[in-house]
Amino acid sequence: WFSAEEAKNYGLVDKVIVKRGEIR
């Protein structure tokens, strides 16, 4: 499993990917 910090960073990256997908 990821550490708390990695989970936060991954969550932010995941949100960015989702937003980019929505823009597409």
N, CA, C and O of each residue as an XYZ file, in Angstrom:
96
protein
N       0.861     -1.199      0.000
C       0.000      0.000      0.000
C       0.893      1.244      0.000
O       2.071      1.189      0.354
N       0.292      2.362     -0.408
C       1.049      3.622     -0.439
C       1.077      4.248      0.946
O       0.260      3.930      1.810
N       2.027      5.139      1.133
C       2.072      5.874      2.404
C       1.048      6.999      2.331
O       0.501      7.273      1.262
N       0.788      7.645      3.448
C      -0.212      8.720      3.485
C       0.142      9.801      2.457
O      -0.726     10.270      1.721
N       1.407     10.189      2.410
C       1.808     11.248      1.465
C       1.649     10.774      0.021
O       1.159     11.516     -0.830
N       2.065      9.537     -0.249
C       1.935      9.022     -1.615
C       0.469      8.947     -2.017
O       0.113      9.259     -3.153
N      -0.375      8.531     -1.085
C      -1.811      8.443     -1.384
C      -2.341      9.828     -1.742
O      -3.129      9.968     -2.677
N      -1.916     10.848     -1.006
C      -2.384     12.220     -1.304
C      -1.920     12.623     -2.697
O      -2.716     13.104     -3.503
N      -0.633     12.428     -2.983
C      -0.108     12.809     -4.299
C      -0.821     12.016     -5.393
O      -1.195     12.580     -6.421
N      -1.011     10.722     -5.180
C      -1.674      9.895     -6.187
C      -3.100     10.376     -6.395
O      -3.590     10.417     -7.523
N      -3.769     10.743     -5.293
C      -5.147     11.233     -5.398
C      -5.191     12.501     -6.237
O      -6.068     12.662     -7.086
N      -4.241     13.399     -5.995
C      -4.228     14.655     -6.765
C      -3.988     14.352     -8.233
O      -4.663     14.903     -9.103
N      -3.024     13.471     -8.516
C      -2.730     13.121     -9.905
C      -3.953     12.479    -10.540
O      -4.294     12.792    -11.681
N      -4.623     11.579     -9.812
C      -5.799     10.903    -10.335
C      -6.873     11.925    -10.682
O      -7.516     11.814    -11.727
N      -7.078     12.925     -9.815
C      -8.089     13.955    -10.089
C      -7.727     14.720    -11.351
O      -8.593     15.022    -12.172
N      -6.440     15.032    -11.504
C      -6.008     15.766    -12.705
C      -6.303     14.939    -13.946
O      -6.792     15.473    -14.941
N      -6.013     13.648    -13.902
C      -6.258     12.773    -15.053
C      -7.748     12.757    -15.368
O      -8.142     12.823    -16.532
N      -8.569     12.669    -14.337
C     -10.025     12.638    -14.551
C     -10.473     13.941    -15.195
O     -11.272     13.932    -16.131
N      -9.961     15.060    -14.696
C     -10.352     16.365    -15.268
C      -9.916     16.431    -16.727
O     -10.676     16.905    -17.571
N      -8.722     15.972    -17.037
C      -8.241     15.998    -18.423
C      -9.158     15.135    -19.281
O      -9.484     15.494    -20.413
N      -9.569     14.000    -18.737
C     -10.468     13.123    -19.485
C     -11.793     13.822    -19.755
O     -12.369     13.667    -20.832
N     -12.283     14.592    -18.782
C     -13.554     15.302    -18.965
C     -13.407     16.355    -20.056
O     -14.304     16.536    -20.880
N     -12.269     17.050    -20.058
C     -12.038     18.090    -21.071
C     -12.052     17.448    -22.461
O     -12.582     18.017    -23.415
N     -11.463     16.256    -22.557
C     -11.458     15.549    -23.829
C     -12.896     15.175    -24.113
O     -13.183     14.560    -25.140
